[in-house]
């Protein structure tokens, strides 16, 4: 019998941890890891608070995929020197924050919509070699316009909101025109569910 195909949680012993850089949003930490007998190494990585993202859809998920629309935002991302079409998303604002609550907040702040129904779709570690970030992606349906008392700042001030047909999004992903990892993972997961 073969072992289940799944990621296995469990950190190796850390003999020391130090903050290499304290940032405004996250820190870079350095861990000394006792990997195995006689094998130790140091790793520096971004200590990330986690994030929530929302795949908000309109249309029949159990019907014709050409009738399904996906709610996207367009936002500049400086580290990648690119403006991406992506899902509404945001950091967990405090330790222990419920990702579902964060998802609802971010959906309203970034798009002006509220979800009548939201459920967990998948989790991703977008860059496990350099960050502790875990993004919990939710599937949102039954959308309505929301009253939001929130002023976007910095790169969020230029956010553009757009509905796109699911087949168009899938085609752009396959063509390499949409490359945001969270968007790609969520849309392909939705497709794997049969939509």
N, C-alpha and C positions, 0 to 999 in steps of 0.2 A: 504494500500500500504506500503510495507516495504522500509526501507531506503536502498540506494544503498550500495553495498558491496565494500567499498573503504577506504583507509587510508585518514585521514583528516588532512591537514596542519594547523598549528596555535599554536604558543608557548603560554604557560601560562606566566603571568607577572613574570619577574625576578627583584627582589628587589636589588640584588647586584651580581657582578661577579668579581672574582679574579683569577689570574693565580697562580696555586699551583706549577706548574713546567713548566719551559720554556725549550723546547727541541730543538734539531737540526732540526727536521722535523715538529713536531707538539707539541702543548702545552697541558697540563692537566689544565682544568679550573674548578672552583667551582662556581656554581650558587645557589643563595638562591631563591627558587621558591615559589611564592604566588599561591598555587594550587587551593584553594577554600576558602570561608570564614572560618576562624579559622584553616585552614590547610596549613602549610608551611613546606617545607623541603629543604635540601641541596643535590645537586647532583654534583659529580665530574665525568668528562668525558674527552675524548680526543677531542680537537677541530681540526677537520680534514678538509683539504682544498678540499677534493673530489678527485675522480679518474675516469679514463676512462679505459675500458677494451674492448677487441676485440675478437669476435667469428669469426675467419677467416675460411672460408670453401671453398672447391674445389669440384665440382661435381654438378649434377642437383638437385636443391632443390625441384623441383616439380616431381621428378622421384623416382627411386629406392634408398632408404636410404643406401643400402649397397654400393652404388657408391659414397657416400659423404664422404669426408675426412675433419678432423678438424685439424687445426694447433695449436699445443701445445708447451709450453715451460716447462722445468723442472728447478725448482729453490729452493734453500734452504731458509727456513723461520725460523729464529731463535726463535721467541716467541713460535712457535708451536713445535720446536725441530724436524723438519721434512723437507724432500725434497719433494715438491709437483709437480705433473703435473698440469699446470694451463693455463689460457689464458694470452696472452700478455696484460699487463696493466701497468698503472703508474699514479702517482699523477698529479693533475692539478698544473702546475708550478707557476702560479701567479693568483691572484684574478681576476675573470672575464674571465679566459681562456676558450675558446670554447672546450667542451669535445670532439667534433668531430675532431678538430685539434690535440688535445692531443692524441687521439686514433691513428691517422695517424702517428704521431711522434713515439709513443711507438711501434706500429707494425713494423715500419722500424728499430728502434734501437734494438729491442729485437729479431727480426726474420730475418731481411734483406728482407722483402717483403713490397710491396705497394699494396693498394686496388684500383681497378678501380671503385668500387662502395662500398659505406658504408652507412648504415642506422641505426637508433636507433632501438634496439631490446627491451630492458627493463632497468629499474632502480631498484637497490636494496640498502637497508640499511643493511649491513651485521651484524652489532652488535649495534642496536639502543639503547640498555640499557647502553652502555659504550662509544659510539663514535658518533660524528655527521656525520660520513662518508657516503656519497652517491656515489655509483659507477654507472656510466652510461655505459651500455654495448651496443656495436654496432655490427651489423652483416656485415662482410666484404666479398666481392666476387670479382671475376675477378682479382685474385692476379698475380702480376709479381715481379720478383726480383728487388730490389731497391739498388741503390748506397748509402751507408751510411758512413758518416764521423763521427763515434761515437765510443769511446772506453769504453767498459763496465768495471765497477769497483766494488769492494767489492763482495757481493754475486752474482751480475749480471755477474761477470767474468766467472762463471761456467755454465751459462745458456746453456741448451741443447735444440735444436729445433727439433720437430718431427711431422710428419703427422701421424694421426691415423684415422682409419675407424670409422665412426659414430656409427655403431652397437657395435664395440669394446669399445668405450668410454661409451656408454649407459650401456653395460654389466658390466663394471668396476664400474660405479656409483652404479648400483643396488647391486653389490657384496660388496659395502663399501670399494673398493680399491682406488677410487678417491673421495676425500672429500673436495677439495677446493670449498668454497661456491659459488664463482663467476662462476667457471666452471660448477658446478652442475646446478645452476639457468639458465645459458645461454643455456646449452645443452637441458635441459628439456623444456625451452621456445621454442627453435627451434623445438623440437619434437611436442610440442603442436600446432605449426603452420602447422603441417602435414608433416614434413620432417622425 
